[in-house]
Amino acid sequence: WKCLSSKVGVGVLTEGWNLAEADPDADEARSFAVDVAFDSPFLSVPVVQLGLSGFDLDQRDSARITLKAENITESGFQAVVSTWAATRVFSIEFNWLAIGA
């Protein structure tokens, strides 16, 4: 078995970050994808676990945030951060763990 892990931080200083501006009248979620590459590829698609370890949200509205691993391959995955309504997300930090062969 092979295990890889690391910590990632993204936010308003990250190119393309779109979660700090809110539209309280919009019903659609806003998402930002982070590409994560493994230091060395797995032989098959691993299981990826994410853990939110920190965030900076505007205090004026409810804290709404999701974090999901998508498009998992032998060489990496995308971590997708989402929010909706009036929530403004300035930054997040998360840890990831990939386990496979």
MOGIRA-V215342 format. One record per pair of residues at least 24 apart in sequence whose ideal C-beta (glycine too) atoms are under 6 Angstrom apart, sorted by the first residue. I is the first residue (numbers start at 1). GAP is how many residues later the second one is. Records with the same first field share a line. If there is no record, write none. Layout:
I = GAP, GAP
//
This chain:
2 = 98
3 = 96
4 = 34, 94
5 = 92
7 = 88
8 = 86
9 = 84
10 = 24
11 = 79, 80
12 = 78
19 = 64, 70
20 = 68, 70
22 = 64, 66
24 = 62
29 = 53, 55
30 = 53
31 = 49, 51
32 = 49
33 = 45, 47
34 = 45
35 = 43
36 = 40, 41, 43
37 = 39
38 = 37, 38
41 = 33, 34
42 = 32, 58
43 = 58
44 = 56, 57
45 = 27, 29
46 = 52, 53, 54
47 = 52
48 = 24, 29, 50
49 = 48
50 = 44, 46
51 = 44
52 = 42
53 = 40, 41, 42
54 = 39
55 = 37
56 = 34, 35
57 = 32
58 = 30
61 = 25, 26
67 = 27
//
